[in-house]
Amino acid sequence: MDGTIINSIPATERVWTNWALKHGLDVATFLPTMHGVRGIDTITRLGLPGVDPVAEAKEVEQQEMDDVEGIVPISGAIDFLKSLPAGRWGIVTSAPVALARRRLAATGIPLPEVIVTADDVTKGKPAPDGYRLGAQRLGFDSADCLVFEDVPAGILAGEGAGAHVVVMTATHHHPIETGHPLLKNYDGVSVEQQADGTLKLLRAAG
């Protein structure tokens, strides 16, 4: 969701910058480590003394719920998603379900039939659990799915699930090293249903 169909980086980084400063962290070093990962996993991994990861993650979540300013869909995303056959796509996000719904509503992106959030898995990205569950709910093997990702943790999760991966670069400030195909946005991107029912991703020249 974040970084793949919506750009929420300004809002996300505002909230997490405040949290990092409160705990005496170096913001420039910390921020790259929290994208694409569940908040509770980010906080737990730091092992800060006297910090309750569950309580802190809830506090951060509420602040993110309150701050949706500047969150926008990635160019072409809404039209692309509307063009997909019903029941053939879903969202697998590290955000809690309430935050996911809040951000999607703020951007006008339709809610898919399948959405897997931080609340649905015990191991978040880079573990592949979310993508495996998403594929299962869609009724497909994850090896037959195409994952759109933008950060290393998500790419590893897609790879671990055995899915095909496309890397979105709309929110990247620096080149990402990957062997997967790159996609800047969804302008000129469409799908074509094949005779066997599979979907083929097409991108207009230029």
Phi and psi in degrees as GROMACS dihedral restraints (atoms count N, CA, C in turn):
[ dihedral_restraints ]
;  ai    aj    ak    al  type     phi  dphi    fc
    3     4     5     6     1   -70.2    20    10
    4     5     6     7     1   121.8    20    10
    6     7     8     9     1    87.9    20    10
    7     8     9    10     1    -9.1    20    10
    9    10    11    12     1  -117.2    20    10
   10    11    12    13     1   -38.0    20    10
   12    13    14    15     1  -123.7    20    10
   13    14    15    16     1   -17.4    20    10
   15    16    17    18     1  -131.9    20    10
   16    17    18    19     1   154.0    20    10
   18    19    20    21     1  -106.7    20    10
   19    20    21    22     1   103.9    20    10
   21    22    23    24     1  -114.3    20    10
   22    23    24    25     1    12.2    20    10
   24    25    26    27     1   -58.1    20    10
   25    26    27    28     1   -46.6    20    10
   27    28    29    30     1   -57.0    20    10
   28    29    30    31     1   -47.0    20    10
   30    31    32    33     1   -66.4    20    10
   31    32    33    34     1   -45.7    20    10
   33    34    35    36     1   -59.5    20    10
   34    35    36    37     1   -45.7    20    10
   36    37    38    39     1   -72.5    20    10
   37    38    39    40     1   -27.6    20    10
   39    40    41    42     1   -62.1    20    10
   40    41    42    43     1   -48.3    20    10
   42    43    44    45     1   -66.0    20    10
   43    44    45    46     1   -47.5    20    10
   45    46    47    48     1   -73.3    20    10
   46    47    48    49     1   -27.2    20    10
   48    49    50    51     1   -63.9    20    10
   49    50    51    52     1   -45.1    20    10
   51    52    53    54     1   -60.9    20    10
   52    53    54    55     1   -40.9    20    10
   54    55    56    57     1   -65.3    20    10
   55    56    57    58     1   -44.4    20    10
   57    58    59    60     1   -63.0    20    10
   58    59    60    61     1   -42.1    20    10
   60    61    62    63     1   -64.1    20    10
   61    62    63    64     1   -38.4    20    10
   63    64    65    66     1   -61.2    20    10
   64    65    66    67     1   -31.0    20    10
   66    67    68    69     1  -103.3    20    10
   67    68    69    70     1    13.2    20    10
   69    70    71    72     1    71.2    20    10
   70    71    72    73     1    26.8    20    10
   72    73    74    75     1   -89.9    20    10
   73    74    75    76     1   155.5    20    10
   75    76    77    78     1   -79.1    20    10
   76    77    78    79     1   112.3    20    10
   78    79    80    81     1   -60.7    20    10
   79    80    81    82     1   -45.7    20    10
   81    82    83    84     1   -61.3    20    10
   82    83    84    85     1   -35.0    20    10
   84    85    86    87     1   -77.6    20    10
   85    86    87    88     1   -37.1    20    10
   87    88    89    90     1   -75.6    20    10
   88    89    90    91     1   -45.2    20    10
   90    91    92    93     1   -54.5    20    10
   91    92    93    94     1   -43.1    20    10
   93    94    95    96     1   -62.5    20    10
   94    95    96    97     1   -18.3    20    10
   96    97    98    99     1   -85.6    20    10
   97    98    99   100     1   -11.6    20    10
   99   100   101   102     1  -102.6    20    10
  100   101   102   103     1   -10.3    20    10
  102   103   104   105     1   -71.8    20    10
  103   104   105   106     1   133.7    20    10
  105   106   107   108     1    78.5    20    10
  106   107   108   109     1     6.7    20    10
  108   109   110   111     1  -121.9    20    10
  109   110   111   112     1   147.3    20    10
  111   112   113   114     1   -60.1    20    10
  112   113   114   115     1   140.6    20    10
  114   115   116   117     1   -56.4    20    10
  115   116   117   118     1   -42.0    20    10
  117   118   119   120     1   -64.7    20    10
  118   119   120   121     1   -34.2    20    10
  120   121   122   123     1   -70.8    20    10
  121   122   123   124     1   -38.8    20    10
  123   124   125   126     1   -60.2    20    10
  124   125   126   127     1   -47.2    20    10
  126   127   128   129     1   -71.1    20    10
  127   128   129   130     1   -42.3    20    10
  129   130   131   132     1   -60.7    20    10
  130   131   132   133     1   -42.1    20    10
  132   133   134   135     1   -61.0    20    10
  133   134   135   136     1   -29.7    20    10
  135   136   137   138     1   -71.1    20    10
  136   137   138   139     1   -28.2    20    10
  138   139   140   141     1    59.8    20    10
  139   140   141   142     1    39.2    20    10
  141   142   143   144     1   -71.1    20    10
  142   143   144   145     1   131.9    20    10
  144   145   146   147     1   -63.1    20    10
  145   146   147   148     1   135.6    20    10
  147   148   149   150     1    75.4    20    10
  148   149   150   151     1     8.1    20    10
  150   151   152   153     1  -103.9    20    10
  151   152   153   154     1   126.9    20    10
  153   154   155   156     1   -92.3    20    10
  154   155   156   157     1   106.9    20    10
  156   157   158   159     1   -57.9    20    10
  157   158   159   160     1   -37.6    20    10
  159   160   161   162     1   -64.7    20    10
  160   161   162   163     1   -49.1    20    10
  162   163   164   165     1   -65.0    20    10
  163   164   165   166     1   -41.8    20    10
  165   166   167   168     1   -66.4    20    10
  166   167   168   169     1   -40.6    20    10
  168   169   170   171     1   -63.5    20    10
  169   170   171   172     1   -38.1    20    10
  171   172   173   174     1   -64.7    20    10
  172   173   174   175     1   -40.1    20    10
  174   175   176   177     1   -64.6    20    10
  175   176   177   178     1   -43.8    20    10
  177   178   179   180     1   -64.0    20    10
  178   179   180   181     1   -42.0    20    10
  180   181   182   183     1   -58.7    20    10
  181   182   183   184     1   -43.2    20    10
  183   184   185   186     1   -64.8    20    10
  184   185   186   187     1   -39.3    20    10
  186   187   188   189     1   -65.4    20    10
  187   188   189   190     1   -36.6    20    10
  189   190   191   192     1   -70.2    20    10
  190   191   192   193     1   -34.2    20    10
  192   193   194   195     1   -62.9    20    10
  193   194   195   196     1   -35.6    20    10
  195   196   197   198     1   -80.5    20    10
  196   197   198   199     1   -16.4    20    10
  198   199   200   201     1  -120.4    20    10
  199   200   201   202     1    93.9    20    10
  201   202   203   204     1  -115.8    20    10
  202   203   204   205     1    14.0    20    10
  204   205   206   207     1   -64.1    20    10
  205   206   207   208     1   130.4    20    10
  207   208   209   210     1    82.7    20    10
  208   209   210   211     1     1.0    20    10
  210   211   212   213     1   -79.0    20    10
  211   212   213   214     1   124.5    20    10
  213   214   215   216     1  -136.4    20    10
  214   215   216   217     1   155.2    20    10
  216   217   218   219     1   -70.8    20    10
  217   218   219   220     1   148.2    20    10
  219   220   221   222     1   -67.5    20    10
  220   221   222   223     1   143.0    20    10
  222   223   224   225     1   -50.8    20    10
  223   224   225   226     1   125.5    20    10
  225   226   227   228     1    84.7    20    10
  226   227   228   229     1    -5.9    20    10
  228   229   230   231     1   -64.5    20    10
  229   230   231   232     1   -43.4    20    10
  231   232   233   234     1   -63.5    20    10
  232   233   234   235     1   -47.9    20    10
  234   235   236   237     1   -63.1    20    10
  235   236   237   238     1   -39.4    20    10
  237   238   239   240     1   -62.8    20    10
  238   239   240   241     1   -47.3    20    10
  240   241   242   243     1   -64.9    20    10
  241   242   243   244     1   -37.8    20    10
  243   244   245   246     1   -66.4    20    10
  244   245   246   247     1   -24.2    20    10
  246   247   248   249     1   -81.2    20    10
  247   248   249   250     1   -13.5    20    10
  249   250   251   252     1   -76.9    20    10
  250   251   252   253     1   144.4    20    10
  252   253   254   255     1   -60.6    20    10
  253   254   255   256     1   141.4    20    10
  255   256   257   258     1   -57.8    20    10
  256   257   258   259     1   138.8    20    10
  258   259   260   261     1    77.4    20    10
  259   260   261   262     1     7.6    20    10
  261   262   263   264     1  -109.7    20    10
  262   263   264   265     1     4.5    20    10
  264   265   266   267     1  -143.9    20    10
  265   266   267   268     1   157.2    20    10
  267   268   269   270     1  -153.2    20    10
  268   269   270   271     1   174.6    20    10
  270   271   272   273     1  -115.7    20    10
  271   272   273   274     1   132.3    20    10
  273   274   275   276     1  -121.7    20    10
  274   275   276   277     1   109.2    20    10
  276   277   278   279     1  -128.2    20    10
  277   278   279   280     1   153.2    20    10
  279   280   281   282     1   -83.7    20    10
  280   281   282   283     1    -3.6    20    10
  282   283   284   285     1   -79.2    20    10
  283   284   285   286     1   148.9    20    10
  285   286   287   288     1   -64.2    20    10
  286   287   288   289     1   159.1    20    10
  288   289   290   291     1   -60.6    20    10
  289   290   291   292     1   -40.6    20    10
  291   292   293   294     1   -63.9    20    10
  292   293   294   295     1   -41.1    20    10
  294   295   296   297     1   -68.5    20    10
  295   296   297   298     1   -39.9    20    10
  297   298   299   300     1   -59.2    20    10
  298   299   300   301     1   -47.8    20    10
  300   301   302   303     1   -63.9    20    10
  301   302   303   304     1   -38.5    20    10
  303   304   305   306     1   -63.3    20    10
  304   305   306   307     1   -45.3    20    10
  306   307   308   309     1   -71.0    20    10
  307   308   309   310     1   -39.9    20    10
  309   310   311   312     1   -63.4    20    10
  310   311   312   313     1   -41.8    20    10
  312   313   314   315     1   -63.2    20    10
  313   314   315   316     1   -38.9    20    10
  315   316   317   318     1   -66.0    20    10
  316   317   318   319     1   -27.1    20    10
  318   319   320   321     1  -100.1    20    10
  319   320   321   322     1    -6.9    20    10
  321   322   323   324     1    77.9    20    10
  322   323   324   325     1    16.5    20    10
  324   325   326   327     1   -83.8    20    10
  325   326   327   328     1   131.5    20    10
  327   328   329   330     1   -65.3    20    10
  328   329   330   331     1   144.2    20    10
  330   331   332   333     1   -77.9    20    10
  331   332   333   334     1   125.7    20    10
  333   334   335   336     1   -76.2    20    10
  334   335   336   337     1   166.4    20    10
  336   337   338   339     1   -65.9    20    10
  337   338   339   340     1   -29.9    20    10
  339   340   341   342     1  -117.7    20    10
  340   341   342   343     1   125.0    20    10
  342   343   344   345     1  -141.3    20    10
  343   344   345   346     1   123.8    20    10
  345   346   347   348     1  -110.9    20    10
  346   347   348   349     1   124.8    20    10
  348   349   350   351     1  -120.4    20    10
  349   350   351   352     1  -177.7    20    10
  351   352   353   354     1   -59.0    20    10
  352   353   354   355     1   -25.2    20    10
  354   355   356   357     1   -77.2    20    10
  355   356   357   358     1   -12.9    20    10
  357   358   359   360     1   -95.1    20    10
  358   359   360   361     1   -10.6    20    10
  360   361   362   363     1  -129.4    20    10
  361   362   363   364     1   152.8    20    10
  363   364   365   366     1   -92.5    20    10
  364   365   366   367     1   -21.9    20    10
  366   367   368   369     1  -122.5    20    10
  367   368   369   370     1   114.6    20    10
  369   370   371   372     1   -84.3    20    10
  370   371   372   373     1  -179.5    20    10
  372   373   374   375     1   -56.6    20    10
  373   374   375   376     1   139.5    20    10
  375   376   377   378     1   -84.0    20    10
  376   377   378   379     1     4.2    20    10
  378   379   380   381     1   -63.8    20    10
  379   380   381   382     1   146.6    20    10
  381   382   383   384     1   -83.7    20    10
  382   383   384   385     1     2.0    20    10
  384   385   386   387     1   -54.5    20    10
  385   386   387   388     1   -43.1    20    10
  387   388   389   390     1   -62.7    20    10
  388   389   390   391     1   -44.2    20    10
  390   391   392   393     1   -70.3    20    10
  391   392   393   394     1   -35.4    20    10
  393   394   395   396     1   -64.6    20    10
  394   395   396   397     1   -41.9    20    10
  396   397   398   399     1   -66.5    20    10
  397   398   399   400     1   -41.1    20    10
  399   400   401   402     1   -60.9    20    10
  400   401   402   403     1   -44.6    20    10
  402   403   404   405     1   -62.2    20    10
  403   404   405   406     1   -42.8    20    10
  405   406   407   408     1   -59.8    20    10
  406   407   408   409     1   -44.0    20    10
  408   409   410   411     1   -68.2    20    10
  409   410   411   412     1   -27.9    20    10
  411   412   413   414     1   -79.1    20    10
  412   413   414   415     1   -15.6    20    10
  414   415   416   417     1    88.0    20    10
  415   416   417   418     1    24.0    20    10
  417   418   419   420     1  -128.8    20    10
  418   419   420   421     1   159.0    20    10
  420   421   422   423     1   -75.6    20    10
  421   422   423   424     1   140.6    20    10
  423   424   425   426     1   -61.5    20    10
  424   425   426   427     1   -24.6    20    10
  426   427   428   429     1   -67.8    20    10
  427   428   429   430     1   -16.6    20    10
  429   430   431   432     1  -100.3    20    10
  430   431   432   433     1    10.0    20    10
  432   433   434   435     1  -107.4    20    10
  433   434   435   436     1   154.7    20    10
  435   436   437   438     1  -111.7    20    10
  436   437   438   439     1   122.6    20    10
  438   439   440   441     1  -101.1    20    10
  439   440   441   442     1   131.9    20    10
  441   442   443   444     1  -102.1    20    10
  442   443   444   445     1   120.7    20    10
  444   445   446   447     1  -135.8    20    10
  445   446   447   448     1   164.9    20    10
  447   448   449   450     1  -135.7    20    10
  448   449   450   451     1   -11.2    20    10
  450   451   452   453     1  -129.7    20    10
  451   452   453   454     1   156.9    20    10
  453   454   455   456     1   -54.0    20    10
  454   455   456   457     1   -41.5    20    10
  456   457   458   459     1   -61.4    20    10
  457   458   459   460     1   -40.8    20    10
  459   460   461   462     1   -70.9    20    10
  460   461   462   463     1   -39.7    20    10
  462   463   464   465     1   -60.6    20    10
  463   464   465   466     1   -44.9    20    10
  465   466   467   468     1   -62.0    20    10
  466   467   468   469     1   -37.6    20    10
  468   469   470   471     1   -64.8    20    10
  469   470   471   472     1   -43.7    20    10
  471   472   473   474     1   -63.6    20    10
  472   473   474   475     1   -43.5    20    10
  474   475   476   477     1   -62.8    20    10
  475   476   477   478     1   -42.5    20    10
  477   478   479   480     1   -63.9    20    10
  478   479   480   481     1   -29.0    20    10
  480   481   482   483     1   -80.6    20    10
  481   482   483   484     1    -8.1    20    10
  483   484   485   486     1    81.8    20    10
  484   485   486   487     1    14.4    20    10
  486   487   488   489     1   -85.6    20    10
  487   488   489   490     1   163.2    20    10
  489   490   491   492     1   -77.3    20    10
  490   491   492   493     1   149.5    20    10
  492   493   494   495     1  -130.8    20    10
  493   494   495   496     1   135.0    20    10
  495   496   497   498     1  -117.4    20    10
  496   497   498   499     1   135.3    20    10
  498   499   500   501     1  -101.5    20    10
  499   500   501   502     1   119.3    20    10
  501   502   503   504     1   -83.2    20    10
  502   503   504   505     1   134.7    20    10
  504   505   506   507     1  -116.8    20    10
  505   506   507   508     1    10.1    20    10
  507   508   509   510     1   -56.5    20    10
  508   509   510   511     1   -35.1    20    10
  510   511   512   513     1  -105.2    20    10
  511   512   513   514     1     8.4    20    10
  513   514   515   516     1   -80.6    20    10
  514   515   516   517     1   135.5    20    10
  516   517   518   519     1   -98.2    20    10
  517   518   519   520     1   -17.0    20    10
  519   520   521   522     1  -132.9    20    10
  520   521   522   523     1   149.9    20    10
  522   523   524   525     1   -59.2    20    10
  523   524   525   526     1   145.1    20    10
  525   526   527   528     1  -108.6    20    10
  526   527   528   529     1   135.9    20    10
  528   529   530   531     1   -87.0    20    10
  529   530   531   532     1   114.1    20    10
  531   532   533   534     1  -158.3    20    10
  532   533   534   535     1   151.7    20    10
  534   535   536   537     1   -92.4    20    10
  535   536   537   538     1    -1.0    20    10
  537   538   539   540     1   -83.2    20    10
  538   539   540   541     1   156.0    20    10
  540   541   542   543     1   -60.0    20    10
  541   542   543   544     1   148.1    20    10
  543   544   545   546     1  -109.3    20    10
  544   545   546   547     1   144.6    20    10
  546   547   548   549     1  -139.3    20    10
  547   548   549   550     1   122.7    20    10
  549   550   551   552     1   -77.2    20    10
  550   551   552   553     1   -43.0    20    10
  552   553   554   555     1  -158.0    20    10
  553   554   555   556     1  -169.8    20    10
  555   556   557   558     1  -104.7    20    10
  556   557   558   559     1    10.1    20    10
  558   559   560   561     1   -64.3    20    10
  559   560   561   562     1   125.5    20    10
  561   562   563   564     1    76.9    20    10
  562   563   564   565     1     8.6    20    10
  564   565   566   567     1   -99.3    20    10
  565   566   567   568     1   135.2    20    10
  567   568   569   570     1  -147.0    20    10
  568   569   570   571     1   175.0    20    10
  570   571   572   573     1  -125.2    20    10
  571   572   573   574     1   150.9    20    10
  573   574   575   576     1  -126.9    20    10
  574   575   576   577     1   125.8    20    10
  576   577   578   579     1   -83.2    20    10
  577   578   579   580     1   126.4    20    10
  579   580   581   582     1   -83.9    20    10
  580   581   582   583     1   170.6    20    10
  582   583   584   585     1   -60.7    20    10
  583   584   585   586     1   -30.6    20    10
  585   586   587   588     1   -87.5    20    10
  586   587   588   589     1     4.6    20    10
  588   589   590   591     1    93.7    20    10
  589   590   591   592     1   -11.6    20    10
  591   592   593   594     1   -72.2    20    10
  592   593   594   595     1   157.4    20    10
  594   595   596   597     1  -106.0    20    10
  595   596   597   598     1   136.0    20    10
  597   598   599   600     1  -112.0    20    10
  598   599   600   601     1   127.2    20    10
  600   601   602   603     1   -82.7    20    10
  601   602   603   604     1   128.3    20    10
  603   604   605   606     1  -120.3    20    10
  604   605   606   607     1   144.4    20    10
  606   607   608   609     1  -130.7    20    10
  607   608   609   610     1   127.5    20    10
  609   610   611   612     1   -64.7    20    10
  610   611   612   613     1   146.9    20    10
  612   613   614   615     1   -61.9    20    10
  613   614   615   616     1   141.1    20    10
